[in-house]
Amino acid sequence: MAKFIRNTMIGLGLSAAAYMIINRKTPKDIVLDAKSYVQDVLDAADDLQSAREEFSDAQSNLQVQLTKAAAVVDEIQTEVDKFQFKLEPHLAIMQKHQNHLQETLDHLAPKE
């Protein structure tokens, strides 16, 4: 087990040395890059959490607005039903007059 750990540490050290040589970085630069990367990840996680909270708030607000809209639609439907009820007698009278006029016109039309 100790041999495995020792070989792993040697591999990590050689990998870090190769990275520094290839990218011309100092150990200080690598530490700064690592800190910057970790900070970027933490900032992204904070942004994600904020976006999740905003989405949740917007979803709740949407539900409230949909409930209000349903109430308004019900009120509109009630008013339409009332108007239809008031309009029906007048439409019946108009239909009666239209039928009478049509019968009169049919009677006055020349017979073939």
N, C-alpha and C positions, 0 to 999 in steps of 0.2 A: 504494500500500500504506500509506503514512504517513497519507494522508487517511482511509482506512478505520479505522485504529487510532485516529486523533484523533476521528473521528465516534463510534466505539464508546465511547471514554472519556467523551465529552460525554454520550452517551445514558445510560451508567451513572451519571454524576454527577447528571444530571437525574432519573433514576429514584430514586436514593438520596435526593435532596432532596425529591421528591414523597412518598416513603414517610415521611420524617421529619416533613413538614408534616401529612400526613393522620393519622398515628398519634401525633403530638405527642411525638416521640422526639428525644433529643439524639444526636449522634454517639457519645458515650460509652455511651448506652443500647443503641445498635445494636451496638456492639462487644461489650458484655456479653451481649446476646441471642445474637449469633453464637457467642461462646465457650460459652455455656450449651448452645446447640444442638449444637455440635461435641462437647461433653463428653457430652451425652445420647446421641448417636450412638455414641461410643466405648464408653460404658457398656453400651449395648444390644449392641454387637458382642462385648464381653467376656462378657455374660450368655449370648449365643448360643453362644459358644465353650465356656463352662462347661456349658451344657445339652447340647451335642454330646458333650462328654467323658463326662458322666454317663450319657447314653444309650448310648454305646459300652461303658462299664463294665457297665451293666445288661444290655446285649445279651450280653456275654461271660458274665456271671453266669447269665443264663437258659440259655445253651448248656450250661454246666457242670451246672446243675440238671436239664436235660432228659436229659443223659447219665446222671446218677445215677438219675433216675426210670426210664429204660429198663432199667437194671440191676436195679432193684427189681421192675419188672414181669416181667422174665425170671425172677427168683427166685420170685416168686409163681406164675408159670405152671409152673415146675418142681415146686413143692410141690403144686399142684393135680393135676398129672399123676401124681405119686407117690400122692397120696390116691386118685385115681381107680383107679390100678392095684391098690391094696390093697382098695378097696371092691368091685371087680368080682366076685370070688368070692362075697362075702357077698350081693350083689344076685342073683347066679345062684341061690344056695340059696333066697333068699326068693322068687324067681320060681317055682322048682320047687315050693315049699310052697304058694304061691298057686294054681298050676295044679292041684295035687292037691286042695286045698280046693274049688276051683271044680268039679272033676270030681265030687267027693263030693256037693256040693250039687246039682249037676245030676242025679245018680243018685237022690238022695233026694227030689227035687221030684216032685210028683204028675204022672203022665202023663195027657194029655188024650185 
